Amino acid sequence: MKAIVTAPGGLDALKLVDLPDPGKPGAGEIRVALHGSSLNYHDLGVALGKPPTDGRVLMADGAGVVEEIGEGVSEFKVGDHVVSCFFPDWHDGRPLPGGFARTPGDGIDGFACEYTVRPATEFTRAPKGFSHVEAATITTAGLTAWRALVEIGRLRAGETVLVLGTGGVSIYALQLAKAMGARVAVTSSSDEKLERATALGADYTVNYKTHPEWAKKVLEWTNGVGVDHVIEVGGPGTLSQSIQATRMAGSITLIGVLTGIQGDVPTAMMMGKQIILSGLIVGSRRHQLDFVQALDTGIFKPVIDRTFRLEELADAFRYEKSGSHFGKIGLEW
Ligand SMILES: NC(=O)c1ccc[n+]([C@@H]2O[C@H](COP(=O)([O-])OP(=O)(O)OC[C@H]3O[C@@H](n4cnc5c(N)ncnc54)[C@H](OP(=O)(O)O)[C@@H]3O)[C@@H](O)[C@H]2O)c1
């Protein structure tokens, strides 16, 4: 079967290879014909060789159709549309230690291939009416936005949400927050992308390049109060502004590292405002089942900026690296 694997040398060295067919499912397993994936910043890091890997099948997100069922599997039947889970072993409850050691497309082989055989518990049903590419976006970006706003943030209608930039996680968070009756502010480096965010329902927008002190603008928008929730994908370069833009006892979910992995935090201001800062890495299978149930109601479908063919994965990553996208970048075959 066709697969895309890493090789030393980054994007230029990504290889389309022919791997052995994974065969028939054993007890508790399913065989899935994969047809879609979506790109995440995390996958780009692996493809660029951080950490260096050789021969790793890329991509954390995978969606497709169940082809065969192993003994004892009752949750799925042949023909079901399914989508992968980011943490194969985290089914419910508290997160497990171990970082990305068991994350597909990083610590173990991912879904940039035609077929896979894995335990049925490593998948959930795909949301009703979603294409394979749309379904694949829930594994990482979608579930991260869901967990930040619903599981951790306990978002309520009428609250205010700030999302940073217009990448996969942030646009998912914008769509979800609007669907739940929140008011949403969006930052971006591009006025054109901010217009697209407004068309999707954003209530307030600010260009973080032309307004480096964007927290002041967000505070003005909230009459000096600050927002209830921040989807923090920037990290050290944005956290100080995010803290300034948050209301007393508001919540910041620390999700991303777009500006680096270490830096100064205005601890006194954070303490004085009694802000709740939560780190988060995607979510459990239980969270994904709940998210799929919500998406089944038809609240929204993810924004797919552009879709590439599997063989074009290196070009898809170059497109992601250019920062031109708005929402998700898809991969199909
Ligand atoms: N913790 C988790 O579970 C989890 C899950 C998914 C992703 N992440 C992390 O979250 C971050 C975003 O991931 P993604 O997949 O959504 O990435 P992405 O789709 O590649 O989004 C990148 C976008 O971020 C925006 N951006 C870049 N620098 C920024 C800055 N200084 N301030 C505000 N926005 C900035 C840009 O938006 P504009 O073009 O509009 O300026 C850019 O297009 C990454 O660090 C990723 O590793 C974490």
The ligand as an ORCA input file, in Angstrom:
! r2SCAN-3c Opt
* xyz 0 1
  N      -2.146     21.536     22.882
  C      -2.809     20.923     21.928
  O      -3.528     19.963     22.175
  C      -2.716     21.413     20.536
  C      -3.562     20.919     19.535
  C      -3.496     21.473     18.256
  C      -2.561     22.491     18.015
  N      -1.751     22.915     19.005
  C      -0.798     24.010     18.818
  O      -1.571     25.171     18.581
  C      -0.874     26.019     17.669
  C      -1.754     26.256     16.455
  O      -1.935     25.034     15.782
  P      -2.736     24.949     14.410
  O      -2.664     23.534     13.947
  O      -4.047     25.626     14.569
  O      -1.758     25.818     13.507
  P      -1.976     26.436     12.084
  O      -3.259     25.965     11.463
  O      -0.713     26.227     11.326
  O      -2.175     27.986     12.444
  C      -1.157     28.909     12.339
  C      -1.787     30.308     12.460
  O      -1.467     30.849     13.714
  C      -1.465     32.239     13.624
  N      -0.304     32.831     14.326
  C       1.015     32.644     14.085
  N       1.730     33.418     14.916
  C       0.839     34.105     15.676
  C       0.944     35.088     16.676
  N       2.123     35.554     17.084
  N      -0.193     35.565     17.234
  C      -1.397     35.105     16.840
  N      -1.569     34.205     15.875
  C      -0.453     33.705     15.304
  C      -1.424     32.608     12.164
  O      -2.697     33.193     11.889
  P      -2.853     34.480     10.942
  O      -2.371     34.031      9.598
  O      -4.301     34.800     10.994
  O      -1.999     35.578     11.530
  C      -1.220     31.273     11.468
  O      -1.899     31.188     10.245
  C       0.452     25.299     17.374
  O       1.442     25.751     18.241
  C       0.132     23.840     17.652
  O       1.268     23.086     17.989
  C      -1.797     22.380     20.244
*
